[in-house]
């Protein structure tokens, strides 16, 4: 019985020490993870809305909703457009996307921040093999239908990754919906007086 008690106490101590070490490690790494995350978002904003040099987060008055969108301003202070973050449900989980929308509602750029789709299939959403034809579609057609072709739309889906392709289209549609909701308030936005410079491509690590 004593041996069992000693063994139980020993295991409890090991578990407690391990918990403390894990907590300490998380405390040390969390700020770095957050910093890298912010850099990733800043870089993505600059990529999807290249005319913007300053950005200002626009948050909802409802504290439960958080960030609505990010307004982007040109060097002269004029509104260049907005950046919208969306996370449609893909085949294996959320697909985190960032879209830049010009002041007329047209898409300036799109970037996949993170996804867990099937390697070699759904993961192609982040590759030029999928994004290049999508960008060409934006140039060639004034009002594309953002559905995959097999659903009657204009977007070339990825072979054997229909769910992922559809999720991408859902994300685009959500971002456009956000633009329509806030369109009327855009003329009232003014550029921030002081914000950090937009990071260049070589700055983010």
Secondary structure, DSSP 8 states (H G I E B T S, - for coil): -HHHHHHHHHHHHHHHHHHHHHHHHHHHHHHHHHHHHHHHHHHHHHHHTTT--EEEEEE-SSTTT-EEEEEEE-TTS-EEEEEEEEEEE-SSSEEEEEEEEETTS-EEEEEEEE----TTTGGGGGSHHHHHHHHHHHHH-TT---SBGGGTSSB---TT-HHHHHHHHHHHHHHHHHHHHHGGGGGG----SS------TTT--
